[in-house]
Amino acid sequence: MRGFLTLAALLLFPVSGTAQEARQPEETFDVSQVRQGTAKTFMVAAAHPLAAEVGYRILKRGGTAADAAVAVQLMLNLVEPQSSGIGGGAFALYFDAATGRLSSWDGRETAPLAAGPDYWLGADGTPTSWPEAVAGGRSVGMPGTLLLLEELHRKFGNTDWAALVAPAILQAKYGFRVSPRLAASIEAAAQFRLGDFPAARAYFFDAEGNPLQAGHLLKNPAFAETLEAISAKGSAAFYHGPLAAEIVAATRNAENPGILNMEDFTKYRVIERKPVCLTYRGADVCGMGPPSSGGLSVGQVLGMLEAFDLAALGPVPEAYHLIAEASKLAFADRGLFMADSDFVTMPEGLLDRSYLAERAGLIDPAKAMDKATPGNPPWKEGALRSPDLDPERAGTSHFVAVDRYGNSISMTTTIETGFGSRLMVGGFLLNNELTDFSLAPERDGKPIANRVEGGKRPRSSMAPTIVMRDGKPVLLTGSPGGSRIIGYTLLSLIGMLDWGMTPAEAVARGHVVNRNGGTDLEEGTEAATLAGPLGALGHEINVRNLNSGLHIIAIGDEGLSGAADPRREGFVLGD
């Protein structure tokens, strides 16, 4: 069955089918009913109806999961521009059914080759503040998303490239209706300088300077022109032509100017990396390794929690206490050790079973620990560093797809904070990903692993995840949400692997997240009722808006079941 949210009034081309059903870039403006669906052959779940619809059409015509990813991402760039696009970066896990191989792909942005550890230091030698760093050219990292899409298509696609780009071209030319979520995001970003940059002001605001309202028909001829060049020439149109020069000029001539140059474009590469996997409750939970901390941190928490019978406990305060305590320990290690492993030697034992058992021994089921300190994994050079204490801001989108051939993709994609650097070129926003680096290169005389270096990729928390049993995928999950991505993804896994939840039940459950500080409980959900019990165990409680964007597909003997996060506008479609 195909399932979708009724948003026809907001779309130029209505979705077909029968109805079934620190700082964030945006608040959850409206919690709707969970969108869910089941299918026998193929399925896609993404953060906007038009993105899910184009993915569905590609899959229905016999395209692969990689083909669907190209079309979905380009449509998301148009209709969810605040979250991701070709001006940013992405990570993807891909299961190729023909070879039975799971691979992971790093399309993360890089620092300019000319950058150094002092990149974010002011004239007085002190780090720039995050609000001052975001807007303008200096925060823009070298984008990788388009080259990642092209690489996935080259390796795993079976559909003509131009046919995958065409739907976004048409939608950009003829327009789409601004959704309530996009309208709310524009209004919020107007308070944070979105209207101060001419191209963004002309696109996201009306002639009187007011943020666009829901229902406005928004056309993007500049993006259509960009996509037409990409359709004809592939990624070369982006990395080796006039568009690259235009991006360089925009970043260098903006306020807070950057130092990207053409060499950064010609030398950028997508990297295939080994997935990070840990066996949990008999399943192999696989995620993205460095420069993302997502796979390692999720794996660490799960590895520590294997010492406890969460299934027997169920979703009760005692279980959430254990999850929060394990998360504190993982985030302590994350801050000290994790960064781009092409630049920083990392301990090989962060997922070592004996090390995780030692860390789990620090968890008191009856009492919350204070702020956790990093451990001593089997390699100890990390003691020479200082931890990165800068919070990672939440932008980003996540989508999943399974095709008729058994191929699967779980992809998380971002321009960093909502609306990125505020700079627009060619009808799309440029990222502010360089603020994901530590703004200070050292602390207490010790270097920080996640400091800026030329060509380095900033640490991320993105955690696209594929769970395998007997060598085949059984579950795809992931979420946006800055450093809370780890907690959102983690709870979706525990909900389904320990507590037997369906994808719809897992995405609907209230969030409980700890990043080695206070324990965040999602307001307006059953999670908020945990404040008393967890507080009694010693947790510092924060009840707040927590805006995830989980998209999940479970693969079973009876077929596929999927769900889209009710905190956004996602869809699940399949046959």
N, C-alpha and C positions, 0 to 999 in steps of 0.2 A: 504494500500500500504506500502511496505517496502521502506525505503529510506537509502542511504548510500553514503559516500564519496568514490571516486575511488582511492583506495590505494593498489590495488592488487599487484603492483610491489614491495611494501614494506613488504608484508606479505608472510609467508611461506605457509599458508593455506588461499587463497584469500576468501574474504567475498562473499557469494553468493547473487543473487538477481539482480534486474534491477535498473539502476541508476535513481535517482530522487533527485531531490534536493530541603618614608621610604625604603623598599627593598623588591623586589619580588624574588621568587626562579628562575624566568625566565621572559624574556620579551616576548611579543607577537611577534613571529618570522614571522608570515604570517597570515593575515586575509583572510580566504577563504569564499566561499559562505556558507551561513547557511545551515546545514543539517537538514532536516525536514521530517516528514512523518505523515501519518494518518493510523488508524487501527480501526477495529471493536471489537476485542476480547482482545488483550493483547499488551503490548509495553514496551520497555526498552530503556533508553538513558544513555550513559556512555562516558567517555573521550577518548576511543580508540576503533577502529573498532573490534578488536578481543574480547574485553570485552563485547561490545554490542552484538556481534555474539554469544558468549557462553550464555549470558543471554537469547537471543532470542531462542536458541535451547532448553534450559531448560523450558522456558515458553511454547513453541510449543508442547513439550512432555507432558504437563499437570502439570508441576511444579508450585509451588506457587511463589509469589514475594519474600518470604524469601529464597526459594531455589535459585532463580535467583541471589539474593544478594550474596550468598556464592560463586557461580561460577564467578560472575562479579568481586568481590573483589580480589579473588585469581589470576585471570587473570590480573587485573590492577597491582597487586604486581609485576608480571613478566614484563609486557610491558610498564608500567608507573611507574617504581620503585622509581623515584625521588619524587613522590607525596604521596604514601600511601603504606600500606602493613601490614603484621602480626607483624612487628616490631614497629607498632604505635598504634593509638587509633581511635575511631570513635563514632559518635552519629547517632541514627536512629529513625525515626518516622515510626510506622507501623499501618496501618488500617486493622483490621481483619473483613472481611465481615460477617462471620458466627455469630459473637457476636455484630457487629456494634460498636466495641470499638477501639478507637485510643490510642496507648501507645507510650511511648518514652523510649529509651534504651541508657544507659550511659556506653560506653566502653572506656572512657577516660583513659589515662595513669595516674599513681599515682607517687608521690615522694617516694623514699625509706622510709621504716618505721623508719629507723634510722636518717633520715634527720631532721634538725631544721631550724629556721629562719635565722641562720648565714650561711646557705649552700653556698651562692654565695658571701660571704665576704672573701677578701684576708687576708693575715697575718697582714696587716696594718689596717684592719677593714673597708676598703672601698669596694664597690661592684665590682665584676669582670665585665669587659666590655662585651657586647654581642658578638662581634667577637671572643674574647678569650674564651668565655664560650661554644660556639657551638660545636667545633670539639673535639672528644674524648669521654671518658666514663662518665664524670660527668653530661653531659646534658641528658643522657638517662633515661627516665621514664619507669616505669613498663608497658609493652604493654598490651592492652586490646582487640584489634580488633578480634583476632581469637576466644576468648571466647565469644565475642558478636555475631559473626557469628554462633557459635555453639548453643548459647541460642536462637537466632531467629529460627534456623533450628529445634531445639527441640520443640519449642512452636508452630511454624507456618508452618513447612515444611512437604512435603509429598513424597519427593524423597530421595532415598538412599544417605547417606552422601558421600560414596566413588564415586558415579556417579557424584557428584558435584565437587569433587576435581580432578577427572581424566583429564578433558580438560587442566587444567594448568600444570599437570604433563607431559602430552604428548607434549605440546607446549614448556615447559622448556627443555625437552630431545631433541626435533628435531629442536628447535630454532625458532626465529622470526626475521624479518628484522627491524633493528633500524630505527625508523621513523625520519623525519626531526626535529620534536620537541624534541625528546629524544637526538638526536645528538647535537642540539643547547644547550640543558640543560647541557649536559656533558661538552661541551666546556666552557660554562660560569662557571660551578662549578669547573673546573680545576683551575680557578683563585682564588678559595676559598678553597683550600686544599683537594679537592677530591682525587687527586693522591698521597697524602701523607700517605695514609693508605693502607697497602699491599693488602688486599682482594678487596677493591674498585678499586685500581689501576689495579689489574689483570683482573678485570671484565669489567671495563668501558674504558680501554685504550688498545691500541694494543701493540705488542712486543717492538716497538720503543718508547713507552711512549706517543703516540699521542691519543687524544680523538677519540673514535669510530665515524665513519662517517655514514651518512644515507645510508641505504641499506645493511650494514654489517649484516651477519647472526649470531645472538647472541644466544648461547646455555647456559643453566644454570643447569648443572647436580647436583650441590649442592642443589639448590632449589627444583629440582625434588625429590631428596632423602628426603629432609625435608617434602615435601608434601606427599610422600609415607608413611612416618611415621604418619602424620596427618590423612591420609586416613584410616589407619588401627586402630589408637588409639584415634582419635579425638584430642581435645585440651589437653588431658593428655600428649600427646607426646611433647607438647610445655611447659606446666607449671609444669610437675612432672617428667621429665626425663633428659637424658643427654643433650638435647638441652638447657634446662634452665640453667644447670651448665655451658654450653659453653657460653651462653650470659652473665652470671655473671662474668665468667673469662675474657671475652673480655672487659667488661666495667671496671673491676678492674685493668686489666693489660695494658690498653691503656694509652696514654698520657692523662693528665687531668683526672685522674682515678675517677671512681664513687664508690658508696657504696651499689649498689643493692646486695641482697643476696637471698638465696633460700627461705627464709621465705616470701619475697615479692611476689614470684611466687605462693607459696601455699596459701597465704591469699588473693590474688587478687580476686575481685568479680565484675561482671557486675551488674549494678543497674537499675531496672525499676523505672522511675520517672514519675510524673504527667506532661503531656504536658502543656506548657504555651500558653494560648489561649486568644485572644482578638477579639471581634466582630467589623468588619470594613466594612462599606457599606453593611451591612446585611449578611456578610459571617464571619465564624469563622476562623481566621488565627491562626494556631497552630504551635508552634516551640518547640525548646529544651530549657529547663530551666537550672539553675546552675548545674554544673560548667560552662556551656556555658552562655555567655552574649547575644547570638544571638537572642533567642526567646524574651527575655525581651526588648532588644534594638529595634528590629524591631517593637514589639508591642507598645513600647512607642512612636516611631515616628509616626506610623499609628494612634495611639490614639490622638496625638496632631493635626495631619493633618485632622482629621474628622471635625474640626472646619472650614475648608476651602473647597470650591467647586473646587477640582482639575479637576473633569470631565468637568466642564464648561470652565475652563482655557485651558485645553489641555497641551501638552508638550512644553510650552513656558517658557521664562526666568523667568517670575513671579512665575510659579509653581516650577521650580527648586530652586528658592530662598527660597520658603517656606520649601521645603524638606531639603535643606541644613541647615536652621535655626533650624528646629526641630531635625535634626541629631546632631547639636552641643549640644543641651540640653540633648539629650539621652546619648551622649558620656560623658558628664560631670557626669551624674549619674552613668554610667557604671564604670568610673575610681574610684569613691569613694566607691560605695556600693557592686559591683558584684564580687563574688568569689565562691568557693566551699561552698554551703550552709550546707554541713555536718560539716563544720569547722567554718563557719562565719555566725552569725545571720544576716539576711538581712531584710530590710524593707518589709512588706507585701503589702505596698501601691504603689509600683512602677507603677502598671497598674491601680491604682484607678482613676476612671473617673474624679472626682473633682480635683485630683492632676494634671492629664494631662491637664485638662482645664485651670488650673492655670498656668501651664508651657507654654501652647499654647498662653496665654495672653502676654507672654514676646516677642512673635514674631511680629516684625514690618514689614508689607508687603512692606514698602518703603525703608527699610534700614537694612543692615546686622549688627548684634550685634558683639561686640568683643567676645573674648573667653568666653564661657558660664561657669557658676559656678553650682555646684550641687544644687539640690532643697532640700526641706524639706518634704519628703513624710510622711504619717501618723505615721511613727516610726523614731526616730531621733538619735539613737545611732551611726549612721554613722558619725555624727559630731565629734566623738572621733577618727576618722581615718584620714589618709592622702591618697590622691588619688595615684593610680598606674599610673605613667607616662611613663612606658616602652612600646614601640610599639610592637605589635604582628606581627611576620613575616609571610609571605605568603607561604605556601606549599599547600598540600591538593588536594583532588578530590571529586567530587560529582556525584552520579548517582540516577536514579529514575526508578521504574518499577511498572507496573500494570498487574495483571494476569487475566486469564479467569474467575476466581471466584469472582472478585471484590476486592481482597486484593491489597494494595498499600504500597510501601516503598519509603521513601526519606531518603537517607543516605549520610552523609558527613564524610570523612575518611582522615587521615593525618599521616605523620611522622614529622610534623612541617615544618621547612624550607626545600627547595629543597635538596634532598639527606641526610636529617636528620643529624645525628652525624658524618657521613662518615664511621661509623663502620658497617661492614657486618659480619653476622653470618649465616651459613646454607643457603647461597645464597640470603639473603634479608637484607635490610638496617635497622638499629636501629634508632629510633627517637631521636630528640634533644628537646623533649617536655618540659623539666624542665626549659628551657629558656623562656617559656611562663609565669612562675612565675615572680613576681617583683624581680629583682636582689637585691634590697635594702629591708630589712625587715620593715623599718620604715622611716618616714620623719618628721622632725620638732618635734621629740619626740613622734610621734603618730604612731601606727602600721598600716601597709598597709594590706588591706583585702586579697589581692592576694599574700601574702608572702608565702615562703616555710614552710610547716609543714609535719611531717612524715605521709605518707598515704594519703595526700591531693591531689586533682586533680587540675591542673593549670587551670586558667580561659581561656576560649576559646571564639572565635567569630563565631564558626561554627553554621550555621542556617538552618539545614534541615527543610523544611516547608511543611505542608499539609493544604490546605484550604478546609473547610467543608461547605456545605449547606444542611440543612435538614438532618443532621446526616450522610452525605456521602461525600467522597472526590470529589472535582471538579478541584483541581489544586495541582500539586507537583512541588516544585522548591527548589533551593539551589545552592551554588557556593563555590569554593575555593577562596582564596585571602587574608588570614590574617585578620586583623581587617576591611579591606574593604569588607569582606564577607557581613557584615551587609548592606552596601550601595548597593552592587550588588543585593542581594536578595530583598531588599526593592524596588528598582526601577523595578525589574521584576514583583513584586506584583502590584505596582501602575500602571505600563504599562498595565497590563491585567485587573485589577479590576476597575480602574478609566478611563483609556484611550481606553479600548476595543481592545487592541492589541492581536494578535495571539502569541503563544509561539515563533514562528520564528521572528516576529517583535520585541518582547521584548528582545530576546537575542542579536539581531543585533544592537539595539540602543546604541549609545555612552554613556559611564558612566559619571555620575556626583556624586561625593562622598565628604562628609565632615565629618571629625572625630574630630570636635571641634578645628579646626585650619583653614588652607587655604582650598579653594574649589578646588578639583582635577577634571580636565576635560580631557577626553580621547583624546589623539592626533589622528589626522587622521580621526576623525568622526565628525558628526554634533554637538556633544557636544562641540567641540573646538570653534564653532562659538558663544557660549554663553559667551566667555571671556569678550567681550565689555559690554553687558547688565548687567552681574553679577558684573563685576568690577565697573560699574557705581553705583551699589547699595551698594558698600563698601566691596565686597568680595575680599580677597587675592587670586589671581588666579594662579593655577599651571596646565599647560598643559603637560600631561605626558602619558607614556605607562601604561595602566591599564589592567592587564591580569586576567580576570575572567575565570570561567569554568562552566557557568550556564548550567544545563540540566533540561528541563521542560517537563511535560506532563499535558495537560488539558483534563478533562473528561467531555463529554457533551452528550446530547441526541443522537447525530449522531455518537458517538464513541469517539476515542482518537486522539489527535493531539499532536505532540511533536517536540522539537527542541534541537539541540546541539550547544553549543557556537562556533562561527566561529574562536575564538581566540585560540582554541586548535584543537584537531583532533577527536572530538567526533562523534558518530553515533547515529541515532535513527532507531530502527528496531521494527516491529510489524506486526501482521496479524489481 
